[in-house]
Amino acid sequence: MSRRVFLSGAVAGAGGLLLPGDLPARAGASSAGVAASRGVALKEPFTLGVASGDPAADGFVLWTRLARSPLDPSGMGGMPNRAVEVEWQLATDERFRTIVRKGTETARPEAAHSVHVELEGLDPGREYFYRFRAANQVSPAGRTRTAPAPGTLGALTFTTAACAHYEHGYYTAYRRLSQEEPDLVVHLGDYMYEYERSGYTALNGPVRRHLGDKCRTLADYRARYAQYKSDPDLQAAHAVAPWLVVFDDHEVENNWAGPISSTGAEDFEARRRAALRAYYENMPLRRSSIPQGTTLRLNRRIDWGSLASFHMLDTRQFRDDQACLDGVRAGCDEALDPGRTVLGPDQREWLLSGLRGSAARWNLIGQQIILAQHDDKLGPGREVNMDSWDGYPAERTRLLTGIRDSGAANPVVLTGDAHIHHAADLRLDFDDPDSPTVAVELVTSSISSDGDGYRDANRMAALRAENPHIAYVDQRRGYIVCRVSPDELHADFRTLDYISRRGAPAKTSARFTVPSGENTLA
């Protein structure tokens, strides 16, 4: 079966995990839906779907979280205050006729009844199917895969996505992303937003509403993730492929910087601890990312055979506060301080050391904020965003110099945060058009944040003229599809004309090729 047939409801039973007295559960459909079709009322626990992540050549992480009443404001999903045994199965076929692994994990109330199954010893470069069972009910099935074996080149299709404010629109872009049939999904942050109802509004107004107040407590963050993860389009995107995830700011608080709250919140340490704990509970992350107090290990390296290495960065936990009180500023001397950092010295050296030692044909650097210089002021003078790398120009120069000097093949920076598609060449000196390019940057627009978006051709042309290293800008919602081979990387910028109502198609609004060895857009 094709992945599209699988997602639309291929039979996933026949392997043993059957609902007593009922039909096998369908892939991509909840057991409650199957029961409802026969007039049987069930309160099933798999309302938040399933997911997988962090693939290696011999394994990956499987995830689910039990929630009978996902919108329960306590954040506990209507689950009892006791542990629940959860069975899991892994098969090589979508009908679960050939089960290669199975086991039981304990979903505990202190972890919001989340389950992380970390598997190893599997075959490299292989597709697998997985599902869970609890309380005599079966989850939707998911599809995942292991990375290819070291030394393998082959091909890879991955998507990048970011920024999915629930109130601003429907998650049609996630649905269209799932229909791209990627091998891997790279999510670059702002998976959820912490604001209270209408705390941050789009031009088209709210399409749907957050439940609860601004997230401050563990219960708040847990309940907000449950609301987001109840969305069927997001569940479809998780079910189609393994994800690599990193957070940005809104998983905690807008524009937070290390231990510093952007709002001066006195309880920020407790909020950060709660937010990071809830993030781990709701993401398919390995045990190495279990939070330790107010820190969570997010930077990590994922190899896809010898074709690609993903170097995933954290641009929030170690950064200095934004200069000049944040925002878009002109003439901010504070930002020029050479000691200011986004990554922190240890993480920067981790990245550059990994690049120096990389044998991958493509080195893909996943991070959150725009790296290219982005002058927002049309005409004389310059205005830049203090939250982006423009607010830390000295470290940006150190980073780009280090990337150049590392000798790593084909560095490509993958970025989120901006809510606008960008494609750019990264130069050591952005003010010198003859400065050599070090890498390219592919910035994905948002899944839903800022609503329907628009296409202002005159404004885009003016921005490109002001920033000649930027080849493409688009304010509509969407995601990027990247197809990688040993010889080149193709990037399709996919856009949707509207998300304030359902059903928008995705179309390719721009396409770029990065030839191997050239470090520039073509």
N, C-alpha and C positions, 0 to 999 in steps of 0.2 A: 504493500500500500504506500501511496505517496504520503508525505507529511500532512498535506492539506486534507486528504481523506481521514488520516488519523485524528487530526484536530477536530474535524467536523463530526466525529462520533463513531469511530470504528469500535467494534466489540473488544473489550479488554479483559473479559472474564476468562473462564475455561481453565484457569490456572489454580483454582482452589479457593481464593478469597471471595466467596459468594455470599450475598445477602440471604439469610435463611428464608426459604419460601418465596424467593423473588428471582427476577432475572439478573444476569450478570450486569454489573455496572459498566457504562460505556466510557470510553476514554474521552476526557474533556467534559463529561457530564457528571453531576453529583449523584450519589445514591438517593438523595432526597428526590431529585427529579425523576429517577426511574420509579421510585415508589409512588410518587404522586400520579404518574401515568396509570397506575393501577388502583388508585384511590386509597393508598395506604399512607397515613400521616407519620412521617419520621422527623425527628429533630437530629439531623446528622452533625457530626463534629468537624467535617472537612470543608467548612464554608470559606476558608481562606486559601484553598487550593494547595498546590504542591510546587516545589521548585528544586533545582539542582544548581551547583556552582563549583567554582575553583577546580576545573578539570586538570588532572595530571595524566601521564601516560598509563598509569595503572589504577586510576580511581577518580573519585569526585565526592562531593557532599550532596546528600539528599536531605530535603527539608519539608516539614509541614508544621502546622500549629493548629491545635484543636480549639474549636470555638463553636459551641452550639448556638450562642446568641452573640454574634460578633460585635454588635453595637452596644453591648453592655458597658456603661460608663465606668465601671470598676476596672476595666481593662482585662478582666479574666475571662471574657468571652462566654459567660454563662456556664463555665465548667465548675465541677465540684472542687472543693479545697482538699484534694487528695491526688495522688499519683495515678496515672492511667497507662496501662500497657498498650503499646502500639506495635503491631506487626508490620513488617515491610517485605517487599519482594522485588527482585531485580531479574529481568528476563531479556533475552536476545530477540524477542519478537513481540509485536504489539498485542497479540492474543494471549500472551503469557503461557504458551505451551512449553517453552523451554526456559525454566526458571534456573538461574545459575547461582543466585545467592538469596538468602532470606534470613530474617532474624527478628528480634524484638528489642525495642528501646522503651525507656520509661519517660513519659511526658509528665513533668513535675510542675506543680502550681507555682513554685518559686521562679520558674523559667517561663511562665505564662503558657504552660503546656506545649511548648515548642519542642521539636525533635530535630536533631542534627545527626545524620548517619554518615560517618566518614569511612568510605570504602577504599580498599587498596587490593592489589593482586589481580586486577582485571586485565583483559587483553587491551593492548594499545590500539588507538585509531578505530574504535568500534562503537556502534550505536547500541544503546540499551534503553529499556523501558522499565518504569518503576511505579509502585503504588503502595498505599498504606491501608491498614485496617485497624479500627478501634471500635469498641462497643458494638460489635457485629455489623459494622458498616464499612464500606469500601470507599476510598478516595478516588477522585479522578486519576487517570494515569498520566504520567509525564514521560517525555522523551529526553534523553541526555546522551552524552558520548564522552569517551576518553580522548585525550590528546594523542596524536601520533607518536610513535616511538622516536627516540633521539636518532638523528641521522636522516629522518624522513623529510622530504621537501613537500611534494604534493601541492595541494591548494587549500585555501581557507576562505569561507564567507562569514563575515561577522558584521553585526550592526552596532552602532553607538546610539545611545539615548540618554536623556537627562530631563530634569525639571518638569514635574507632573503635578501641578497644583490642582487639587480635586475640584475646587469650586469654579475654576476658570473654563472648564470644558470637559467633554467626554473623551475617553481614552481610545478613540478610534485609531490614533497613531500606533498604540500598542497592538491593536488588532491587525493593522496592516503590516506592522513589523513581524508579527508571528507568521503572516502569510508569505514573507520573504524566504522562509525556510532556512534561517541561518544555522551555521554550526555553533555559533557562540554569540551571546549578547553582552556588550560592555556597557554597563550603566555608570554614568559619570557624576551622579549625585543629584540632590534635591528630589529624592524618591518620594518624599512626603514633605508637607509644609506645616509648621507649628502654629500658624496664626489661628486666632479665634474666628468665628463666623464673620465674613466680610472684613477681616482684618487687613486684607490685601486684595484689592479689586481689579478686575480686568475691564477694558473699555466696553466690552459687550455685556458687562454685568455678570453676576453669578449664574451659572448654569445649574448648579446643585450646591448643597450647603455642607460645610463642616459641622459636625456634632461636637458640642462641648466648647469650653473656653480655650484660651491659648494654652499650649502644652507647657506644663511646669513640673508635673509629678510623673512618677513611673506609670501610674494608672492612666494619666492623660496620654502619654506617648504610646502606650500599648493600645489604647482604644483608637487612637488616630491611625496607627498602622492597620488595625483591623478594619477600619472603615475603608481605607485605600485598597487593601488586599481583597476586600469583598467584590471588587469590580471584576466582571467576567473578562473584559478585554485585557486587563493586566494579568489575570490568571492564565489566559491563553499564551501571552508572551513568555511567562515563566515556564509553561508546560512544554514549549517547543524546543528548548535548547538550554544548556547550562549558561549561567550568568557569571560575569566578573563584576563585582560591585565595589564602589567607593562612595563615601558620603561627601557632601559639600557643607553648606552652612545650615540649611533649613531643617535638616534632621535634628538639629539642636536649637539654633536661634539665628536669625538673619545676621550675616556678617560677623559672627563671633570669631575671635582670634586667640587661639590658645586658651589661657585662663581668663580672658577678658570678655565680658559681656558687652555687646554693642548697645544695650539699653541701660547699662549700669545696674543690672539686677543683683541684689544682695545675695540671693539664693543660687547664684549661677553655678557654683561648684556642685551643689546637689542636683540641679537641673541637668548639668552636663553628665553627671554620673548616671542619672535616670535615662537620659536620651541615648547614651552609648549602650547601656544594657538592653534597652528596647530595640535598638538597631540590630545588635547581634541576635536577639531572640527572633527577629523577623527576616533575617537574611541567610542565604545558603553559604555560610562562612565556616572555615575550619576552626578547630579548637585553638589554634594559635592566635585567633582573633577574639577569644573570650576577653571581655573588658577586665582590666585591673584598676579598679577605682575609677578615676577620671581619665584614663587612657585606654585606647583600643588599638591594637596593631593592625593597620590597614595597608601599609606599603608592603608589597609582596611581588614575586616574579612568577609568571606562568609561562611555561614553554609549550609551543605548539610544534612538536618535532624540532627540526632544524630550520623550518620555514620562518617562524616568528617567535619572538619573545615579548611578552607583555610586561612592562615595568609599571606597576600601579602605585601612584603616589597619593600622599595625604597633604593637602594644602591648607589645613585648618588647625590641627592640633599643635603645631610647632611654630606658627608664624608670629611675627610682631604685630602689634596693633596697627590698623590702617592710619596713615599719616593725615595730618590736617583735618582731623575730625571726620574722615571718610567722605564718600560722595565723589562727584566729578569735580576736579579742581584744576585751576591754572596756577602756575608759579609756585608750586608747593616745594619749598626747599627741604622740608623735613623728609620728603620721599627720597631725596638724593643721598641720604646718609648711607655710606657704603656698608655699614654693619647690619642694615635691616635685612630680614630674612622671611621667606615664605616657608621653605622646607625645613629649616634648621640644619646645622652643619652635618649632623650624623646622617640624616636622611639624604642630603645632597651627595655625600660621599658614598652612601650605599648605592644610589642610582649610578653615579659615574663609575664606580668600581665594577658594577654589574655590566655597564656598557663596555668598559675596557675588556672585560673577560667574555663578552658575548660572541658566540659563533653563529648566531641566527642570521638568516638572510635579511630579515626585517626586524627592526627594534621599535616597538610600538609603546609609546609613553602615555599612559592614561592618567590624566589629572583634571582639575576642575575649572580653573580660571584662565581667561585668554592670555596667552603668552606673547603673541605679536603686539607690537605697539599699535594702539588704536586711538588716534586723535579724533575726538568728537567735535572739535571746533572747526567749522568750515571757514577757510581764509586764514589771515595772519594769527599767530599765537597758537597755543596748544592747550587743550583740556582733556584730561585723562581720568580714568576710573581708579580711585585709590585702592579698591578692593581687588583689582586685577594685578597682573605682573607689572603694569605701568606704575603702580605704587611702590614697586621694589626694583627699580631699573638696574641697580648695581648687581644685585644677585642674579637678575635675568642675564646680564652680560657674563657673569661667572658661569652660569649654567650652560648657556649656549657655547661658550668657549670650551667648557668641559666636554660637551657633546661632540664638538668638532675634534678635539684632541683625543677623544677616546678611541677613534678609529672604528667605532661601531658602524655596521652596514645599515644604510637606509633608515635613519631615524625619522619617525613620524609621530607627531604629538597629537593626541586625541583629547578633546576638550569639551566641556559642557558649560553650564552656568549662564550663558549670555542671552538665551532665548532667541537667538538669531543665528542662522547658518553663516559660517565664514569658511573660506579657504584661503590660506596665506602661505607665502614663503617666509621663513624665519632667517633673518640676517643678523650678523653681529652688530651692525650699525644700521638701524632702520632709516636714518636720515641720509644715508649714502646709497644711491641706487646701484652703485658699482660694488658695494660690499657683497662678498660671496654668501650664498645661501648655505645654511648649516643643516636645515631640516625643513619639513613642511608641517603645517598645522591644519587639522580638520576639526572645526568647531560645529557641533550639532546644535540645532535649534531645540526648542522645548517640545515635549509631548503635549502639554496643555497650558503651561504657564504663560500668562498675558493674553489668553483668549485667542480669538480667531486669527490674529495677526493680519498682515497686509503686505502688499508689494508696491513700494514707492520707488519707481524706477529712477526718478530724478535724485531723490535722496541717496539711493544706493550708488549711483554714478558719482555723486559729489563725495561720498565717503571713500570710494575707491581712488578718486583723484587725490584726496587728501592723504591717503595711505596707499601708495602705489604697490606695496608688497602684498596687499589684499586683493585677491582676484575675484572674489564672489561674496556677496552679502544678500541675505534674504530673510525678511521678518516674519515669514509664515511658520506655522508649526510643522514638525516633522522629525526625521531621524536620518542617519547616514547608513548606507549599505556599502561595505568594503569587500572587494573580491581580490584576494592576494594569491599571486603565483610567484615562482622564483624570479621571474623577469619583470614584473610590474605590479602595482597596486592600482585598482580602479575604485574610485569613490563616487557613488551616486547619491546626490543630495535629494532626498525624498521630501515632498511637501504636501500638505493638505490645505485646501482653501478655506475650510471651516471646521470647527469642532464644537460650536455652540448648538449644533444638532448632530444627530448620528448619521453615519453612512458615507462620509466623504471618502472618495478614492484617494490613493496616494499616487503622485506622479513624480517623475524625475525632472527637477528644475535646473540642475546643473550636473555635469559629469567631468571629473578630472582623472588624469592618469599620472602616476608617479613612476617613471621608469627606474628600474634598479640601477643604483650607482649615480643618480643625477641630483637627488635631494632638491627637486624643484617640481612645481606643478606644470603639467602639460595638458 
